Each structure stands twice: as structure tokens, then as C-alpha cells.
């Protein structure tokens, strides 16, 4: 099972990458009261998926941007983290 009990919700999206043109990354919202690290999330994923399927970077966020229909706004995530060092 891929689920991590410390994660409330997550969204996977792409960002520009110098080497591969685009890379897969994820924004993760921890459950209330949980101290979550990017490296811990990546380790959890790598134990369950092939390395090439793992997001290259994890961003820990308080919430995911959503529209009125409650869909995640990946374009807002891309804009927030494009060229980022790992934090909003």
C-alpha cells in the first residue's frame, strides 16, 4: 500500500527541469500534529515504487490550492514552486 498515514492529502505535478525538460514533484499536506519531512516522504515512496516513479522533490504545504469545485489547481502549485528551493 502506498498510503502514508502521516499525509492528509497530496498532489503530483510537473516543474521545468534543466536535464529532463520536466520533472515530477509533489505537494504534501501533513495530518494535523504530524511532523513530516520531505526526505521521509521520498523514502516511504521509494520503498513502495520503482525509483523512476518517485517524485524528484517533495514540498510540504499547509493546504492545496483548490477551485470552487474543490479540484486541485496544479497551475498554482507550479507557479508557487517553479525555481523554488523546496519551500513556498
C-alpha atoms as one frame of an Amber mdcrd trajectory, in Angstrom:
protein
   0.000   0.000   0.000   1.359   3.386  -0.996  -0.545   5.490   1.542   1.386
   7.144   4.323  -0.715   7.662   7.472   1.140  10.926   8.174  -0.162  12.515
   4.936  -3.624  14.094   4.800  -3.547  14.855   1.068  -1.119  15.280  -1.799
  -0.936  16.480  -5.384   1.570  15.468  -8.028   2.560  17.976 -10.709   5.424
  18.810 -13.036   8.074  21.509 -12.941  10.656  22.552 -15.526  13.972  20.697
 -15.302  17.278  21.559 -16.980  18.230  17.927 -17.524  14.908  16.241 -18.379
  12.818  19.225 -19.549  10.233  18.396 -16.860  10.348  16.600 -13.526   7.598
  15.114 -11.384   7.233  16.671  -7.928   4.582  16.541  -5.209   2.979  18.912
  -2.710   2.061  17.131   0.519  -0.199  18.242   3.374   0.644  16.514   6.677
  -2.056  15.351   9.050  -2.661  17.678  11.986   0.024  17.383  14.647   2.393
  15.348  12.464   5.967  16.458  11.814   6.666  15.419   8.230   9.912  15.719
   6.274  10.441  15.703   2.516  13.149  13.060   2.839  10.845  10.847   4.917
   8.102  11.055   2.293  10.540  10.213  -0.518  11.900   7.270   1.473   8.349
   5.981   2.057   7.584   6.203  -1.672  10.882   4.591  -2.745  10.126   1.595
  -0.519   6.923   1.033  -2.496   7.615   2.195  -6.060  10.420   1.911  -8.563
  12.851   4.818  -8.257  11.935   6.281 -11.630   8.302   6.607 -10.479   9.203
   8.603  -7.367   8.740  12.391  -7.364  12.092  14.146  -7.587  11.109  16.708
  -4.966   8.523  16.969  -2.188   7.079  20.248  -0.958   5.424  20.257   2.482
   2.466  22.679   2.405  -0.332  23.726   4.771  -3.030  23.241   2.141  -3.523
  22.608  -1.559  -4.957  25.379  -3.745  -8.436  24.445  -4.982 -11.103  25.921
  -7.216 -14.822  26.246  -6.387 -15.372  22.621  -7.453 -12.653  21.514  -4.986
 -10.251  20.471  -7.761  -6.561  20.979  -7.058  -5.134  23.896  -9.017  -1.857
  22.444 -10.233  -1.072  25.615 -12.190  -0.989  27.479  -8.866   1.368  24.858
  -7.424   3.618  25.170 -10.494   3.675  28.967 -10.132   4.453  28.759  -6.401
   7.331  26.295  -6.749   8.854  26.994 -10.153  12.528  27.602  -9.419  11.945
  27.099  -5.700  14.421  25.571  -3.279  11.749  23.490  -1.556   9.509  25.857
   0.351   6.646  28.141  -0.664
